[in-house]
Amino acid sequence: MAPATTRPPDLDQDLACDTPHSPDPTTIEALRSRLLGAASVEAVADVFKLLSDPTRVRLVDALSHGERCVCDLAAVVGLSESAISHQLRLLRAARLVRVRRAGRLAFYSLDDHHVVGLLHDTRKHVEEGGA
């Protein structure tokens, strides 16, 4: 029998408003005007979907240390070059990585500093969780 899990009390306190009330329409509209548009919401969600795969996170992590060819990435991650190429295609389509060709070789790197920031900020968030 699995032990019962309980939520810390502080998590239950923020589940609802203390007293029922009607939201202020002006405040709600002001907030709505500052939120992401529908297209941006979908694009951000797509990036997080891509990064929900551990192999792709490993690839992004490896590429955060510099440009690498497919065979190097395959060795680091421990998968076939074919499997790595498939994952890199997905990351390229989302503009998370870019490719530089040198003859028959293809070298991959992160598309820009925002991708590095996303990885490092998420890592900090996870590590601050007290794991």
Secondary structure, 3 states (H helix, E strand, C coil): CCCCCCCCHHHHCCCCCCCCCCCCHHHHHHHHHHCCCHHHHHHHHHHHHHCCCHHHHHHHHHHCCCCEEHHHHHHHHCCCHHHHHHHHHHHHHCCCEEEEEECCEEEEEECCHHHHHHHHHHHHHHHCCCC
